[in-house]
Each structure stands twice: as structure tokens, then as C-alpha cells.
Amino acid sequence: MDTRSRFSSILRSAGVELAFVLIWAGALSGQRDRPAPPPRPETGIVNLQFQERHPLSAMAVLRERFGWTKEFIQEHDPVGDYDLSKQNFAAYVPEKYQDKVPHGLLVWINPIDDPWFHPEWAPVLDGAQFIAVEALKAGNDQFVWLRIGLALDAVHNMRKLYNIDSARVFVGGFSGGGRCAASVGLHFPDVFQGFYAMGGMNWFSSIRNPDPIGVPWQPQIPRPPSSRLRVAAKERRHVIMVGAQDFNHAHATLVHRDALKNEGFTALLLQEMKDSAHVPADGKTFSEGLKFLVNKGTPKGTKPR
């Protein structure tokens, strides 16, 4: 089973519909060559194409932050870069959005290339006055530098279209998308106010494996320089969400402990969904996580430990 089919099955088994797929596919059929969207504030499910990249999505910046050499990138990706104008994005904008009211922004990173949106999240985003945006064709099978770059580009361009509150800009994702979101949040605290990593978490330190016959988990990303790590640890807010039966549960919980105990993180919430395996957050859990990110206290039952 390929990545797309596997994660589509996971999402559907959790009672989650791929709500964007048919809507986006039908709308996009007549928009492939459409120029940049007009500056008027569209609401609901919005299909977008952007022309201007974020200054920090330049390959030179990505190489510097993640320690990639030109040779390493070219070995895996002969093109070595991407054309933003050929990429598509989908956004959820609350129907009651008004330009005079600043909204938060959640940049979502999917594990699959198809558009995906949890129907239980819409009322949460509405109530919190948040916009969600995701890059399409940016799933686990795509190069990580593309996925990271598109997350940055989304922030850059959504700020031009909507009134975005810079103090409420977060990056999130599920499974491999959650791992990518954590990488972005840790290495770009100058863009994002934190990450919401669901069902997957990348970390920069070796983590002891509790399995007696297991080997330690090695770092998945380089350690951020001290200046950026201090900001991520002391000035940003993050959430790790994992199902109690998720195969990533042990790693996620031990990363949470390592971050608080050894790395000085001051606002890192661990959410454990009882009786759940490898699935994204349900509406209630998502609401509690979002409240924590915007510094509205620690929801009952999900206290950092």
C-alpha cells in the first residue's frame, strides 16, 4: 500500500472524512492557470496559488538551518529547488472573517499529498478566530525541503491576503507531517510561535528507548543554534499530541520529558488521547491544544509533566 492509500485509510478509520478532496479537485479543475488570487478576503474553503516566496524559504537558508550541503540535496533532488507558482494551497477561513479583526494562522503539514481537513476542527477554528492553510502535494513522499519551504511561503502570502495576528502563527501536522511541523517550529521560531505535532515528533537529541532490546532513538534533526533554541524553549509554546496506543507514544512522551527536564522548555504540553492509536486530534483535544498555544491556560487532564 502506498503512502497516500495508507494514510487515507488511517484518517478514514478514525471517522475522519477527506473533506477537501472533492471540493478542491472540482474547483481547481478550472483554476490551474489562474493568476494569483485577488486581494479580497475570501472565506470558507479557499483554493490558492502564490507567486512570492518567503525570504527564509530560499534553499540557501534551509541548507544553513538544517545543515544540508548542496551535494546532499542534489544527490536526492537533481532540481534542488521548487517553483512556487506551480504549487497549490487550500485554506479554511471562518465565514465570519472580517479584515478589521486579526486572526490566528495554523499552517498544516499533511502526511499525504491530498487536501485534508478534520470536520470537527472547523467550529474550533471559527470560535478561536483562526485560519488554517495547507500546501497540497506536500506529503511524506515529497522532499522535506519542499515541505518546509511551502510552510514558510504559506505564512508569507496569507499575511498579504488576510489580517493575520503575528502572535498567533503556528505550524502543525499529523504523523510525518507532525514530525515536519516540529522541525519547522524548532528551527524557525522567528516565524512561528510554536508547533502542534500530532502522532509524530522530530527531536535533536538522542532519546533512550525503554524497550530493553531497543536501540536509542537518534536525533532526527540537527540541534538548533543556541540563540534560536533559547527562543523556541523560553518564548514559544508547543503541543505534542499522541494516542495512548500509538506506535510513536513512547518516543513522544520521552521527548516531552527530555525537553522539560534537560532542555529548559517552559511551555510544552503533552496530550495523550485515551483509547486512540495513530490518529489526529479529535475536536475536543484540538480545541484544548489550540487554547494552550495561544496561552489561555492548561486544559484539565492535559497538564505538562
Rosetta blueprint (number, residue, H / E / L):
1 M L
2 D L
3 T H
4 R H
5 S H
6 R H
7 F H
8 S H
9 S H
10 I H
11 L H
12 R H
13 S H
14 A L
15 G L
16 V L
17 E L
18 L L
19 A H
20 F H
21 V H
22 L H
23 I H
24 W H
25 A H
26 G H
27 A H
28 L H
29 S L
30 G L
31 Q L
32 R L
33 D L
34 R L
35 P L
36 A L
37 P L
38 P L
39 P L
40 R L
41 P L
42 E L
43 T L
44 G E
45 I E
46 V E
47 N E
48 L E
49 Q L
50 F L
51 Q L
52 E L
53 R L
54 H L
55 P H
56 L H
57 S H
58 A L
59 M H
60 A H
61 V H
62 L H
63 R H
64 E H
65 R H
66 F H
67 G L
68 W L
69 T L
70 K H
71 E H
72 F H
73 I H
74 Q H
75 E H
76 H H
77 D L
78 P L
79 V L
80 G L
81 D L
82 Y L
83 D L
84 L H
85 S H
86 K H
87 Q L
88 N L
89 F E
90 A E
91 A E
92 Y E
93 V E
94 P L
95 E L
96 K L
97 Y L
98 Q L
99 D L
100 K L
101 V L
102 P L
103 H E
104 G E
105 L E
106 L E
107 V E
108 W E
109 I E
110 N L
111 P L
112 I L
113 D L
114 D L
115 P L
116 W L
117 F L
118 H L
119 P H
120 E H
121 W H
122 A H
123 P H
124 V H
125 L H
126 D H
127 G H
128 A H
129 Q L
130 F E
131 I E
132 A E
133 V E
134 E E
135 A E
136 L L
137 K L
138 A L
139 G L
140 N L
141 D L
142 Q L
143 F L
144 V H
145 W H
146 L H
147 R H
148 I H
149 G H
150 L H
151 A H
152 L H
153 D H
154 A H
155 V H
156 H H
157 N H
158 M H
159 R H
160 K H
161 L H
162 Y L
163 N L
164 I E
165 D E
166 S E
167 A E
168 R E
169 V E
170 F E
171 V E
172 G E
173 G E
174 F E
175 S L
176 G H
177 G H
178 G H
179 R H
180 C H
181 A H
182 A H
183 S H
184 V H
185 G H
186 L H
187 H H
188 F L
189 P L
190 D L
191 V L
192 F L
193 Q L
194 G L
195 F E
196 Y E
197 A E
198 M E
199 G L
200 G L
201 M L
202 N L
203 W L
204 F L
205 S L
206 S L
207 I E
208 R L
209 N L
210 P L
211 D L
212 P L
213 I L
214 G L
215 V L
216 P L
217 W E
218 Q L
219 P L
220 Q L
221 I L
222 P L
223 R L
224 P L
225 P L
226 S H
227 S H
228 R H
229 L H
230 R H
231 V H
232 A H
233 A H
234 K H
235 E L
236 R L
237 R L
238 H E
239 V E
240 I E
241 M E
242 V E
243 G E
244 A L
245 Q L
246 D L
247 F L
248 N L
249 H H
250 A H
251 H H
252 A H
253 T H
254 L H
255 V H
256 H H
257 R H
258 D H
259 A H
260 L H
261 K H
262 N L
263 E L
264 G L
265 F L
266 T L
267 A L
268 L E
269 L E
270 L E
271 Q E
272 E E
273 M E
274 K L
275 D L
276 S L
277 A L
278 H L
279 V L
280 P L
281 A L
282 D L
283 G H
284 K H
285 T H
286 F H
287 S H
288 E H
289 G H
290 L H
291 K H
292 F H
293 L H
294 V L
295 N L
296 K L
297 G L
298 T L
299 P L
300 K L
301 G L
302 T L
303 K L
304 P L
305 R L
